[in-house]
Each structure stands twice: as structure tokens, then as C-alpha cells.
Amino acid sequence: MIKALLFDLNGTLIDILTSESDEAVYRTTANFLSYTGVQISPDKLKEEYFNILHQQKNLSDEEFPEFDVVELFARIIEKYRITGTAGGDPAVAAKVFRAAGRYKLELYPQVRETLMALKQDFRMAAVSDGQSIWALPELSSTGLGKLFETVTISSDHGFRKPDRRMYEMTLRQMGLTAAEVIFVGNDMFRDVYGARMCGMKTVFFRSNQGDHDFRGAEADYIIYNFSELRRAVEFIIRKG
């Protein structure tokens, strides 16, 4: 019996557009850092950002490693702070960086209405790749945060989907088995493949983001508009 729905966030519920390549992102962040006693040029900041990100992932023993943006900025601040200054809060620097590179943040059409209707019959949680320092405030700003019993974000654990632990820890927190859950996501590899490997039924939302094809991954139902989710859930339940 299906008791809960698990959701990916960005690309499934939230239509978000960000950039880590726009030079303006590094100019804005470097300018902000200068007010906290950190002297670094935009070009050097960009170089350090990607170097540390790759180092974190390369040093990880995980098959699907996730980086930690707060630790990343802590290293930059420590290296480039002016002697005698604290250099500022790396969490704040990470938020400024995200804000400078975020160009769009909105729900896909009919997401709120569909979730509110489904909430009457099913428990809900989110399992998403990303940085919790960004993802949780962004989720809150969309007005959806209170719909979910728990939110599992990859940066808090050092690994990302399709690592089965991302799904399994959420099931444990909710006291559910995989057979009692439908996972809804927009990426055939990270969402559909990973959830199916755990024994979950899956709905693939073919949104404007994510990998739409992955060999060996097949969703139980595909939707092209989020409002179709209710019909997808009903179909999966009837099919059994």
C-alpha cells in the first residue's frame, strides 16, 4: 500500500536557474569578501572555487561524492584574509555567491495545487542533491517547506543520488519500506534509477532540466505537466 511520496526538489518541484560561470558572480562575491577583510580578485576566486570543489570530490571515497560549499569558502577565507582580520563567515559568503548567480526561482505550474491535493492522502518528504545552505532557504521561499516531514540534502552526507543511502535514510526516518513509497523526480539516472534500485515505484517528470535518458532506467509513469501527477499516482496504485 502506497503511504508516501518522495520528491526531488530542483528541476522537479522548483524551476531554478543558476550560474557558476558568469563572471559577475565572482566579481560580486569578491567585492563582498573585501568588506570582511578578504582580498581576492574575481578571477582568482573563480579559480580557487573550482580547484577546491574538485579537490573535495577527488579526495572522497564515495562513488557519487558531494562537495561542501561552506567548507570551500572557509578555505578561501582562511587563505586570503588580511592578517589580523577574522575574514568573515563562510556560510554568509556561500549565500552571497548563490544569490549573485541565481536568476530564476519559481515553482513549476500546478505544483502547489497538486501537492496540496495529494497531501490529504499521502505523507511527503524530499530527497535532493545540492547544498543544504542553499536548498533549504530556497525551498522555504517557495512556500513548500512545511509540506515535508523531512528533507534529505546530499551536502549534509558527502554523497549524492543515485547512492541508495540517500533514499534509505529517508525511509528510516519515516518508518516506511520502499514498497510503500513513490519517488517523483526529473532525472532518469539520479532519481528514477536510484529509487528503483531501492525498490520504489517511480514517476518521471520530464521537465526542462535533468537527464531524460539513462540505459536501464524505466519509470513506472511519465508525466509532462506536474498536474498529471495525481493521475500517475492513481495508476501506480491500481496497477499494484
Disulfide bonds with the S-S distance in Angstrom:
none
